[in-house]
Amino acid sequence: MKGIGNGRYWKWNTIGDKLILRSLKFHGFHGVKLEEKKLGQKFLVDVNASMDLWKVDKSDNLSDTGIY
């Protein structure tokens, strides 16, 4: 597809920019039971984040980045 917005060229199903984080390990205090809150638990997290960073790439302006 041609000419959408600022002269950018797009293909359908384009993901854009992607951040992938695998097997992040945390120890946190979360739960319903008192023991869970006292001892804590291990958490294993995977993150897949996709967004279009074209604007920030062109402007180099922090306010154009994602809010996280």
Beta strands, then each sheet from edge to edge (+ up, - down):
strand 1: 17-28
strand 2: 41-51
sheet 1: 1+ 2-
end
